[in-house]
Amino acid sequence: MSYLSAAPDIMANAATDLAAVAATLDAANLKAALPTTAIFAAGADEVSAAIATLFSGHAQRYQALSSQAATFHQNFAQTLSGAAGSYASAEAAAVQTLQQALLGVINAPTQALLGRPLIGNGADGTAANPHGGAGGLLYGNGGKGFSQTAANSAGGAGGAAGLIGNGGAGGAGGANASGGAGGHGGWLYGNGGSGGSGGGGAAGALKANGFNGGAGGAGGAAGLWGAGGAGGSGGVGGAAGGISPFPSPGFGLNGGSGGDGGAGGAGGLLFGNAGAGGHGGLGGDGNLAALGGRGGVGGNGGAGGAAGLFGEGGVGGNGGAGGPVGIADGGAGGTGGAGGRGGWVAGDGGAGGHGGAGADAAFITSGQPGGFSGGVGGVGGAGGDAGLLGDGGAGGTGGTGGRAGLFSPNFNDNPTAPGIGTAGAGGAGGNGGNGGWLYGRAGTGAAGGDGGVGRYVDGAGNVFVGLTGGAGGSGGTGGDSGLFGIGAAGGAGGNGGNAGDLGAGVGGAGGNGGSGGRLIGDGGPGGQGGLGGRAVANPNGDYGLGAGGGAGGDGGASGWLYGSGGVGGAGGAGGSSATEDGGGESGGAGGAGGNGGAGGPARLIGNGGAGGAGALGGAAAPSQGVIGPNGQNGAGGTGGLFFGDAGATG
């Protein structure tokens, strides 16, 4: 019996070469066609004409035969190429079957003893078994966790990898339930799986609160080498159930809280960046249309993961915004997640997440009761510290406070009566992370959030009156430097919200500057104080009061051996008072200017930092108003113990 041996790759190359030959012949025939098929007679006699006709005829018959040969050549090349493909497919099928059989033999012992293969990917989760299967002990990715569709069912966790491979992603949670955690990356090499998102909270029934959103799953950690998985985002809080009929002012049910974001996974023990934290979910709707109550609180952002020896820390997740108000208060914003630590040897710390915004309280526009108070802004997350070499992470900004509501007990009788709702305060800014122990820049402190406004004028000129403006959030403290370096600047304070019926919001204090290097370095400057909120004239002509500006932050201290102290931050200007309205009372007093921050001290050798300038008081109204007092200038920092001048007063 004879056997046929075929080499598909050689056959495929031969088909390609034949196609190239055909292209060359076609080009040559085309170039020779015109000169050979249209020969002119050498003279006007009959012999010359006969000779030209003879040779032209030969050329035309050659072109016809060449066309037939080209068609045959093309068919032959296509047949050869198809045969090569058929042989290759047959070989691949045989090899695949052989591979599966071989893997079955290899994986059988470990599958029987440990319940997982030696080589291969883990199975994805199912409704019956939601968790992803583990990857092969030697090589393979973990299976994905199952994403739930049923309420109150947590998402499946992602499967872990073995020696080499990526962890499986966690599944999303069903309504009201948390997401699954991401699987662990390979012990030698591989990334951690991302966490699953939390399920949204279900809406509340009649006269019931909305359900809380589910928390996001944590990101999976890497092994020796790889990146950590990102944390899952938190679910949105459920809307509040309404009440019917409306029994009394301020009574109602509340929206559910947003779910917290999952923490980011740790980076590889040797090398790899850490995973980012998941964002917090939005707070649930207070359901104003159905006479619901408070808006839900926004979920907190997840913390960024920490790196190993080399790598960057994960960024913290942002806090969720507060839920819209019903007939009570706006939801508070969630706190931003902290940034993760940088690598022990080298790597930057992760930035902190931003705080969520507080929700605005509702206005009254059609005789229905509105909300009371705006939600408080969320606090920004702190920046992560660096290790031996690297920069500290910046802090996250504070969330903005929600504006005041307009609820008034006698609104239907007197729509211009002052409201009793207050605006929400801005959230504090996050502190900056410390720089590397040996060398690295420190992270800056973040700005505080602005306070909500106590009074709002819409596009049609309608004035909505609340009680007070919200205070601005304080700025975050700047991070400290390591052995060598400059301390980071403190964050600016948030501005106070414009006045309601009783007054405006005060400006937030600036953050203090960070300290210079433990050995050598200048201290960081203090942050500027926030502006005081200005007063706005009432619709009935009553006067308003401006609010005080925030104090500037103190400058940071210098390094112990050498360096100058940081400059103190300037105070925030006081808010101006309201101008006199045509038929009413005189204007009120302007707010006090904020005090300047103190200059930072020097240690052994160096100059003290200059103090910050005190701010001007707020302007007074034209008639019988009082100008706000100016802020005091900050004191200069002390000079070095051995050598150095004291800082100038601001």
C-alpha positions in Angstrom: 0.0 0.0 0.0 1.4 3.3 -1.0 1.1 6.4 1.2 0.9 10.1 0.2 2.9 12.6 2.1 1.9 16.3 1.8 3.5 19.4 3.2 0.8 22.1 3.3 3.2 25.0 3.8 5.3 24.0 0.8 2.2 23.6 -1.3 0.9 27.0 -0.2 4.3 28.6 -1.1 4.2 27.0 -4.5 0.8 28.3 -5.2 2.0 31.8 -4.2 5.0 31.5 -6.6 2.7 30.3 -9.4 0.5 33.4 -8.9 3.6 35.6 -9.1 4.7 33.9 -12.4 1.3 34.5 -13.8 1.4 38.1 -13.0 4.8 38.5 -14.7 3.6 36.7 -17.9 0.4 38.8 -18.0 2.4 42.0 -17.8 4.8 40.9 -20.6 2.0 39.8 -22.9 0.2 43.1 -22.3 3.3 45.1 -23.1 3.9 43.2 -26.3 0.3 43.1 -27.6 0.2 46.5 -29.3 3.6 46.4 -31.1 3.0 42.8 -32.4 -0.7 42.8 -33.3 -0.8 46.1 -35.2 2.2 45.9 -37.6 2.2 48.5 -40.4 3.3 47.6 -44.0 6.8 48.6 -44.9 5.6 49.9 -48.3 2.5 50.4 -50.4 3.0 47.3 -52.5 1.1 44.1 -52.1 4.1 42.0 -50.8 4.7 44.4 -47.9 1.0 44.4 -47.0 0.9 40.6 -47.1 3.9 40.3 -44.8 2.4 42.7 -42.3 -0.8 40.8 -42.3 0.9 37.5 -41.8 2.9 38.6 -38.7 0.0 40.4 -37.2 -2.1 37.3 -37.5 0.6 35.2 -35.8 0.6 37.7 -32.9 -3.2 37.7 -32.5 -3.3 33.9 -32.4 -0.5 34.0 -29.8 -2.5 36.4 -27.6 -5.5 34.2 -27.8 -3.5 31.1 -26.8 -1.8 33.2 -24.0 -5.3 34.1 -22.6 -6.3 30.4 -22.5 -3.0 29.5 -20.9 -3.5 32.2 -18.2 -6.9 30.9 -17.4 -5.5 27.3 -17.0 -2.7 28.7 -14.9 -5.1 30.5 -12.6 -7.3 27.5 -12.1 -4.2 25.3 -11.3 -2.9 27.8 -8.8 -6.3 28.0 -7.1 -6.6 24.2 -6.9 -3.1 23.9 -5.4 -3.9 26.6 -2.8 -7.2 25.0 -1.9 -5.4 21.6 -1.5 -2.9 23.1 0.8 -5.6 24.6 2.9 -7.5 21.3 3.1 -4.3 19.4 4.1 -3.6 22.1 6.8 -7.1 21.9 8.2 -6.9 18.2 8.4 -3.6 18.4 10.2 -4.9 21.0 12.6 -8.0 19.0 13.5 -5.8 16.0 14.1 -3.4 18.0 16.2 -6.2 19.6 18.2 -7.7 16.2 18.9 -4.3 15.0 20.0 -3.8 18.1 22.2 -7.1 17.6 23.9 -6.3 14.0 24.5 -2.9 14.8 25.8 -4.2 17.5 28.1 -6.8 15.1 29.4 -4.1 12.7 30.4 -1.9 15.4 31.9 -4.8 17.0 33.9 -6.5 13.8 35.1 -4.4 13.3 38.2 -4.6 16.9 39.5 -8.3 17.1 38.5 -9.0 13.9 40.5 -6.9 14.9 43.6 -7.3 18.7 43.7 -10.4 19.4 41.6 -8.5 21.6 39.1 -6.5 21.0 36.0 -2.8 21.4 35.6 -3.1 23.4 32.3 -6.2 25.2 31.2 -8.7 28.0 32.0 -11.2 27.7 34.8 -14.9 27.4 34.0 -17.1 30.5 34.1 -19.6 30.7 36.9 -23.2 29.7 36.3 -26.5 30.4 38.0 -26.2 27.0 39.8 -22.5 27.5 40.6 -21.8 31.3 40.5 -18.1 31.3 41.4 -15.6 31.1 38.6 -13.4 28.0 38.5 -9.7 28.1 39.3 -7.3 28.1 36.5 -4.7 25.4 35.9 -2.1 24.9 38.6 0.7 25.5 36.0 -1.0 27.7 33.5 -4.5 29.1 32.9 -6.8 32.0 33.7 -9.5 31.9 36.4 -13.1 31.7 35.3 -15.4 34.7 35.4 -17.9 35.0 38.2 -21.6 34.8 37.3 -23.5 38.1 37.1 -26.8 37.6 39.0 -30.2 38.6 37.7 -32.1 37.6 40.8 -32.5 40.1 43.6 -30.5 39.8 46.8 -28.0 37.4 45.2 -24.4 38.4 45.4 -22.3 38.2 42.2 -20.0 35.2 41.9 -16.3 35.6 42.7 -13.8 35.3 39.9 -11.6 32.2 39.9 -7.9 32.3 40.9 -5.1 31.6 38.5 -2.4 29.1 39.3 1.3 29.7 38.6 0.8 31.8 35.5 -2.4 33.4 34.4 -4.9 36.2 35.2 -7.6 36.0 37.8 -11.2 36.0 36.7 -13.4 39.0 36.9 -16.1 39.1 39.6 -19.7 39.0 38.6 -22.2 41.8 39.1 -24.6 41.5 42.0 -28.3 41.4 41.7 -30.6 44.1 43.1 -29.6 45.1 46.6 -26.6 42.7 46.5 -22.8 43.1 46.4 -20.6 42.3 43.4 -18.2 39.4 43.5 -14.5 39.7 44.3 -11.9 39.4 41.5 -9.7 36.4 41.4 -6.1 36.2 42.5 -3.5 36.5 39.7 -0.9 33.9 39.0 1.6 33.3 41.8 4.5 33.8 39.4 2.9 36.1 36.8 -0.5 37.5 36.1 -3.0 40.2 36.9 -5.7 40.1 39.5 -9.3 40.1 38.3 -11.5 43.2 38.5 -14.3 43.2 41.1 -17.9 43.0 40.0 -20.2 46.0 40.3 -22.8 46.1 43.1 -26.5 45.8 42.2 -28.7 48.8 42.3 -31.1 49.1 45.3 -34.7 48.4 44.6 -37.2 51.2 44.9 -39.2 51.2 48.1 -42.9 50.3 48.2 -45.6 52.7 49.3 -44.5 54.2 52.7 -41.2 52.3 52.6 -37.6 53.3 52.3 -35.6 52.5 49.2 -33.1 49.7 49.4 -29.4 50.3 49.7 -27.2 49.6 46.6 -24.8 46.7 46.8 -21.1 47.2 47.4 -18.7 46.7 44.6 -16.4 43.6 44.8 -12.8 44.0 45.7 -10.2 43.7 43.0 -8.0 40.6 43.0 -4.4 40.8 44.1 -1.5 40.0 41.8 1.1 37.4 42.7 4.8 38.0 42.2 4.6 40.0 39.0 1.5 41.7 37.8 -1.1 44.4 38.3 -3.9 44.3 40.9 -7.5 44.3 39.7 -9.7 47.3 39.9 -12.5 47.4 42.5 -16.1 47.3 41.4 -18.4 50.3 41.5 -21.1 50.5 44.1 -24.7 50.2 43.1 -27.2 53.1 43.0 -29.5 53.4 46.0 -33.1 52.7 45.4 -35.8 55.5 45.3 -37.9 56.2 48.3 -41.5 55.0 48.3 -44.0 57.8 48.4 -46.8 58.5 50.9 -50.4 59.3 50.2 -52.0 61.5 51.2 -49.5 64.1 52.3 -50.0 64.3 56.1 -47.6 66.8 57.5 -44.6 68.9 56.5 -41.3 67.0 56.3 -42.8 63.5 56.6 -41.7 61.0 54.1 -39.6 58.0 53.3 -35.9 58.0 52.4 -33.9 56.9 49.4 -31.5 54.1 49.8 -27.8 54.7 50.3 -25.4 54.1 47.4 -23.2 51.1 47.7 -19.5 51.5 48.6 -16.9 50.9 45.9 -14.7 47.9 46.2 -11.1 48.2 47.2 -8.4 47.9 44.5 -6.2 44.8 44.5 -2.6 44.8 45.6 0.1 44.9 43.0 2.7 42.2 42.5 5.0 41.5 45.4 8.0 42.1 43.2 6.6 44.4 40.5 3.3 45.8 39.3 0.8 48.6 39.8 -2.0 48.2 42.3 -5.6 48.4 41.2 -7.9 51.5 41.5 -10.7 51.6 44.0 -14.2 51.5 42.7 -16.5 54.5 42.7 -19.3 54.8 45.2 -22.8 54.5 44.0 -25.2 57.4 43.8 -27.7 57.9 46.6 -31.2 57.0 46.0 -33.8 59.4 44.9 -36.0 60.9 47.6 -38.9 60.8 45.2 -40.3 64.3 45.5 -43.0 63.6 43.0 -44.5 61.0 45.3 -43.9 63.0 48.5 -40.9 60.9 49.5 -38.4 62.1 52.1 -34.6 62.3 52.3 -32.3 61.6 49.4 -30.0 58.7 50.0 -26.3 59.1 51.0 -23.8 58.5 48.3 -21.6 55.5 48.6 -17.9 55.8 49.7 -15.2 55.3 47.1 -13.0 52.2 47.5 -9.4 52.5 48.6 -6.7 52.1 46.0 -4.6 49.0 46.4 -1.0 49.0 47.7 2.0 48.1 45.5 4.7 45.6 46.4 8.4 46.4 46.0 8.1 48.3 42.7 4.9 49.9 41.4 2.4 52.6 41.8 -0.4 52.6 44.3 -3.9 52.5 43.1 -6.1 55.6 42.8 -8.9 55.9 45.3 -12.5 55.8 43.9 -14.7 58.8 43.9 -17.5 59.1 46.4 -21.0 58.9 45.0 -23.2 62.0 44.9 -26.1 62.3 47.3 -29.5 61.4 46.1 -32.0 64.0 45.0 -34.3 65.2 47.8 -37.9 64.5 48.4 -39.7 66.7 50.9 -36.9 66.5 53.5 -33.1 66.8 53.1 -30.8 66.2 50.1 -28.5 63.2 50.4 -24.9 63.7 51.6 -22.1 62.9 49.2 -19.9 59.9 49.8 -16.3 60.0 51.0 -13.5 59.5 48.4 -11.4 56.5 48.8 -7.8 56.8 50.0 -5.0 56.3 47.5 -2.8 53.2 47.8 0.7 53.1 49.0 3.5 53.1 46.4 6.1 50.4 46.1 8.4 49.8 49.1 11.5 50.5 47.0 10.1 52.7 44.3 6.7 53.9 43.2 4.3 56.8 43.6 1.4 56.8 46.0 -2.1 56.8 44.4 -4.2 59.9 44.4 -7.2 60.1 46.7 -10.7 60.0 45.3 -12.9 63.0 45.1 -15.7 63.4 47.6 -19.3 63.2 46.2 -21.4 66.3 45.8 -24.3 66.8 48.3 -27.7 66.9 46.7 -29.7 70.1 46.3 -32.8 70.5 48.3 -36.0 70.9 46.3 -37.7 74.2 45.4 -41.3 75.1 45.7 -42.8 76.2 42.5 -46.4 75.0 42.5 -47.7 75.1 46.0 -46.2 71.7 46.9 -43.7 71.5 49.8 -40.1 71.5 48.9 -37.0 70.1 50.7 -35.3 71.4 53.9 -31.6 71.2 53.7 -29.0 70.6 51.0 -26.7 67.6 51.4 -23.3 67.9 52.9 -20.4 67.3 50.4 -18.3 64.3 50.9 -14.7 64.4 52.2 -11.9 63.8 49.7 -9.7 60.8 50.1 -6.2 61.1 51.4 -3.3 60.5 48.9 -1.2 57.5 49.3 2.3 57.5 50.7 5.4 56.7 48.7 7.9 54.1 49.7 11.7 54.6 49.6 11.7 56.5 46.3 8.6 58.2 44.8 6.0 60.9 45.0 3.1 61.0 47.4 -0.3 61.0 45.9 -2.5 64.1 45.8 -5.5 64.3 48.0 -9.0 64.2 46.5 -11.1 67.4 46.4 -14.0 67.8 48.8 -17.5 67.6 47.4 -19.7 70.6 46.9 -22.6 71.1 49.4 -26.1 71.1 48.1 -28.2 74.3 48.0 -30.8 75.1 50.6 -34.4 74.1 50.4 -37.4 76.4 50.4 -39.8 74.7 52.7 -41.9 77.2 54.7 -44.7 76.4 57.0 -46.9 79.1 55.6 -45.7 79.0 52.0 -49.2 78.9 50.5 -50.2 82.1 52.4 -46.9 83.9 51.9 -44.6 82.6 49.1 -41.8 85.0 50.0 -41.6 84.0 53.7 -38.2 82.8 54.7 -37.5 79.1 54.4 -36.1 76.9 57.2 -33.7 74.9 55.2 -30.0 75.3 55.3 -27.5 74.7 52.5 -25.0 71.9 52.9 -21.4 72.4 53.9 -18.7 71.6 51.4 -16.6 68.5 52.2 -13.0 68.8 53.4 -10.2 68.2 51.0 -8.1 65.1 51.4 -4.6 65.3 52.8 -1.6 64.7 50.5 0.5 61.6 50.8 4.0 61.7 52.1 7.0 61.6 49.7 9.5 58.8 49.6 11.5 58.1 52.7 14.8 58.8 50.8 13.6 61.1 48.1 10.4 62.2 46.4 7.9 65.0 46.2 5.1 65.0 48.7 1.5 65.1 47.5 -0.5 68.3 47.7 -3.5 68.8 49.9 -6.7 69.1 48.0 -9.1 72.0 48.0 -12.2 71.9 50.1 -15.6 71.9 48.5 -17.7 75.0 48.2 -20.7 75.4 50.5 -24.2 75.3 49.0 -26.0 78.5 48.3 -28.8 79.6 50.7 -30.7 81.5 48.1 -31.1 80.9 44.4 -32.5 83.0 41.6 -33.6 81.0 38.5 -33.6 82.1 34.9 -37.0 83.7 35.2 -36.0 85.9 38.1 -37.8 83.9 40.8 -36.0 84.1 44.1 -35.9 80.9 46.2 -35.2 81.6 49.8 -33.5 79.3 52.3 -32.1 79.9 55.7 -28.3 79.9 55.6 -25.6 79.3 53.1 -23.3 76.3 53.6 -19.8 76.6 55.0 -16.9 75.9 52.7 -14.9 72.8 53.4 -11.4 73.0 54.8 -8.4 72.4 52.6 -6.3 69.2 53.1 -2.9 69.2 54.7 0.1 68.9 52.4 2.2 65.8 52.6 5.5 65.6 54.4 8.7 65.1 52.5 11.1 62.2 53.3 14.8 62.6 54.0 15.4 65.1 51.2 12.7 67.2 49.6 10.1 70.0 49.9 6.9 69.8 51.8 3.8 70.0 49.8 1.3 72.9 49.7 -1.9 72.7 51.7 -5.2 72.9 49.9 -7.3 75.9 49.5 -10.4 76.2 51.6 -13.8 76.1 49.9 -15.8 79.2 49.4 -18.8 79.8 51.6 -22.2 79.7 50.0 -24.2 82.8 49.4 -26.6 83.8 52.1 -30.0 82.6 52.9 -32.4 84.4 55.2 -30.1 84.4 58.3 -26.6 84.6 56.7 -24.1 83.3 54.3 -21.6 80.4 54.8 -18.2 81.0 56.2 -15.2 80.2 54.0 -13.2 77.1 54.7 -9.8 77.2 56.3 -6.8 76.6 54.2 -4.8 73.4 54.8 -1.4 73.5 56.5 1.7 73.0 54.4 3.7 69.8 54.8 7.0 69.6 56.5 10.3 69.6 54.6 12.7 66.7 54.4 13.7 65.2 57.7 17.3 66.2 56.9 17.1 69.0 54.2 14.2 70.7 52.6 11.8 73.6 52.8 8.4 73.5 54.3 5.3 73.7 52.1 3.1 76.8 51.9 -0.2 76.9 53.6 -3.4 77.0 51.6 -5.4 80.1 51.1 -8.6 80.5 53.0 -11.9 80.3 51.2 -14.0 83.3 50.5 -16.9 84.1 52.8 -20.3 83.9 51.2 -21.9 87.1 50.2 -25.4 88.2 51.3 -28.2 88.6 48.8 -31.1 91.0 49.1 -34.3 89.5 50.3 -37.4 89.8 48.1 -39.1 91.8 50.9 -36.2 94.2 51.4 -34.7 92.8 54.6 -30.9 93.1 54.9 -28.5 90.3 54.7 -25.1 89.6 56.4 -21.9 88.6 54.7 -19.9 85.7 56.1 -16.3 85.6 57.3 -13.5 84.4 55.1 -11.6 81.3 56.0 -8.2 81.5 57.8 -5.1 80.7 55.8 -3.2 77.5 56.5 0.1 77.5 58.4 3.3 77.0 56.5 5.2 73.8 57.1 8.3 73.4 59.1 11.7 73.0 57.4 14.1 70.1 57.5 16.0 69.5 60.7 19.4 70.3 59.3 18.7 72.9 56.6 15.8 74.6 55.0 13.3 77.5 55.2 9.9 77.4 56.7 6.9 77.5 54.4 4.9 80.6 53.8 1.6 81.0 55.5 -1.5 81.0 53.4 -3.5 84.2 52.9 -6.9 84.5 54.5 -10.0 84.5 52.5 -11.9 87.7 51.9 -15.1 88.3 53.9 -18.4 88.3 52.0 -20.1 91.5 51.1 -23.4 92.4 52.6 -26.6 92.8 50.6 -27.4 96.1 49.0 -30.5 97.8 50.1 -33.7 96.7 48.3 -36.1 99.4 47.1 -38.9 99.2 49.7 -37.1 97.7 52.7 -34.5 97.9 55.4 -30.9 99.0 55.2 -28.1 96.8 54.2 -26.2 94.6 56.6 -22.6 94.1 57.7 -19.9 92.6 55.5 -18.1 89.5 56.8 -14.8 89.5 58.5 -11.7 88.8 56.5 -9.9 85.6 57.3 -6.7 85.6 59.3 -3.4 84.8 57.5 -1.6 81.6 58.4 1.5 81.6 60.4 4.8 81.1 58.7 6.6 77.8 59.2 9.5 77.5 61.5 13.1 76.7 60.5 14.9 74.1 62.6 18.8 74.3 62.8 19.8 76.4 59.8 17.4 78.4 57.7 14.9 81.3 57.6 11.4 81.2 59.0 8.6 81.4 56.6 6.6 84.7 56.1 3.2 84.9 57.6 0.2 85.0 55.4 -1.7 88.2 54.7 -5.0 88.8 56.5 -7.8 89.4 54.1 -10.0 92.4 53.7 -13.4 92.4 55.4 -16.5 92.3 53.2 -17.9 95.4 51.7 -20.9 97.1 53.3 -24.2 98.0 51.8 -24.6 101.7 50.7 -27.1 102.6 53.5 -26.2 102.0 57.2 -24.1 99.0 56.4 -20.9 98.1 58.3 -17.7 97.1 56.6 -16.4 93.8 57.9 -13.2 93.8 59.9 -10.0 92.9 58.2 -8.3 89.7 59.1 -5.1 89.6 61.1 -1.8 89.0 59.4 -0.1 85.8 60.2 3.0 85.7 62.3 6.4 84.9 60.7 8.0 81.6 61.5 11.0 81.4 63.8 14.5 81.3 62.3 17.0 78.5 62.6 18.4 77.6 66.0 22.0 78.0 64.8 21.5 80.4 61.9 18.7 82.1 60.2 16.2 85.0 60.2 12.6 85.0 61.4 10.0 85.3 58.8 8.2 88.5 58.1 4.7 89.1 59.5 2.2 88.9 56.7 
